Amino acid sequence: ALCIWGGTLPSERLLYILKTYQPTIIWTSPSYAWQLGEKAKKAGIDPKTDLSIRKIIVAGELGGSIPATRKAIEDLWGAELYDFYGLSDIFGACAAQCEYHDGLHITEDQILVETVDIHTGEVLPNGSVGELVYTTLKKKARPLIRFRTGDIGWIDQTPCKCGRTHGRIHINGRKDDMFIVSAVNVFPSDIEAVVHELDGITGEYLIRIFEENFTCRYAVEVEKNADNPETDEEVAAKLSAALKARIGVKPAKVKIHPDGGLDTRSEHKSKRIIDERTLNYDI
């Protein structure tokens, strides 16, 4: 098998490589997989029929394990998406999805996985949501005990349909990204899921976290598809209601941009959160 290293090549060059050499697998971040597919369509290239990508491996940020995001990328490319996970502090690449996409199988022969309470550090039972902590079992240089990853999730020890017996981690979000509005824990991954489930918008989004009357609030900005006949007010109302239904608290503001109006597209990791708060909101 031949591997073509794309690195930081611009999108136009990557699309030329995909069209010329017709690789069947691509490895990138979830946000860039989406953006590259959209750029291909705008360049007159149909990712489903003009390219040969059949499997997409994503890592580096949340998205690959969010069902709505995975489906949006799979529908765009006509390919199956697999989430991958790793930490250079611990083991590098150490967990990945199988064909059933029910969590990420982790290398339990190398890493002891636990969840702890994000406030007290108390170890929680398997299946409880908390901060994932890892202990290296075979690392001789710089072994680590209960390394706090900052990832919020849980460990599933039930058998997987694929037959593998290693436990599976499920990641809900990052501790440093989570914010609290009206006593509700809000994860950007939940907002992303709603954005990607909603018709008539591009899938790009920006979250602004701010203070109002000494209270934490959030706003969401999205792009409306150019062919969407709905008014901006109708799109904003629909998005606000969907966020309220999923998260439990609606945004203080929803701003609608035209297609391409948000400066969130990146050829690496997309910056989608702007925290404008000045008070201490440590959780």
CORMO-V846149 format. One record per residue. RES is the residue in one small letter. SS is DSSP state (~ for helix, > for strand, _ for the rest). Layout:
RES&SS + RES&SS
This chain:
a&_ + l&_ + c&_ + i&_ + w&_ + g&_ + g&_ + t&_ + l&_ + p&_ + s&~ + e&~ + r&~ + l&~ + l&~ + y&~ + i&~ + l&~ + k&~ + t&~ + y&~ + q&_ + p&_ + t&_ + i&> + i&> + w&> + t&> + s&_ + p&~ + s&~ + y&~ + a&~ + w&~ + q&~ + l&~ + g&~ + e&~ + k&~ + a&~ + k&~ + k&~ + a&_ + g&_ + i&_ + d&_ + p&_ + k&_ + t&_ + d&_ + l&_ + s&_ + i&_ + r&_ + k&> + i&> + i&> + v&> + a&_ + g&_ + e&_ + l&_ + g&_ + g&_ + s&_ + i&_ + p&~ + a&~ + t&~ + r&~ + k&~ + a&~ + i&~ + e&~ + d&~ + l&~ + w&~ + g&_ + a&_ + e&> + l&> + y&> + d&> + f&> + y&> + g&> + l&> + s&_ + d&_ + i&_ + f&_ + g&> + a&> + c&> + a&> + a&> + q&_ + c&_ + e&_ + y&_ + h&_ + d&_ + g&_ + l&> + h&> + i&> + t&_ + e&_ + d&_ + q&_ + i&> + l&> + v&> + e&> + t&> + v&> + d&_ + i&_ + h&_ + t&_ + g&_ + e&_ + v&> + l&> + p&_ + n&_ + g&_ + s&_ + v&_ + g&> + e&> + l&> + v&> + y&> + t&> + t&> + l&_ + k&_ + k&_ + k&_ + a&_ + r&_ + p&_ + l&_ + i&_ + r&_ + f&> + r&> + t&> + g&> + d&> + i&> + g&> + w&> + i&> + d&> + q&_ + t&_ + p&_ + c&_ + k&_ + c&_ + g&_ + r&_ + t&_ + h&_ + g&_ + r&> + i&> + h&> + i&> + n&> + g&> + r&> + k&_ + d&_ + d&_ + m&_ + f&> + i&> + v&> + s&_ + a&_ + v&> + n&> + v&> + f&_ + p&~ + s&~ + d&~ + i&~ + e&~ + a&~ + v&~ + v&~ + h&~ + e&~ + l&_ + d&_ + g&_ + i&> + t&> + g&> + e&> + y&> + l&> + i&> + r&> + i&> + f&> + e&> + e&> + n&_ + f&_ + t&> + c&> + r&> + y&> + a&> + v&> + e&> + v&> + e&> + k&> + n&_ + a&_ + d&_ + n&_ + p&_ + e&_ + t&_ + d&~ + e&~ + e&~ + v&~ + a&~ + a&~ + k&~ + l&~ + s&~ + a&~ + a&~ + l&~ + k&~ + a&~ + r&~ + i&~ + g&_ + v&_ + k&_ + p&_ + a&_ + k&> + v&> + k&> + i&> + h&> + p&> + d&_ + g&_ + g&_ + l&_ + d&_ + t&_ + r&_ + s&_ + e&_ + h&_ + k&_ + s&_ + k&_ + r&_ + i&> + i&> + d&> + e&_ + r&_ + t&_ + l&_ + n&_ + y&_ + d&_ + i&_
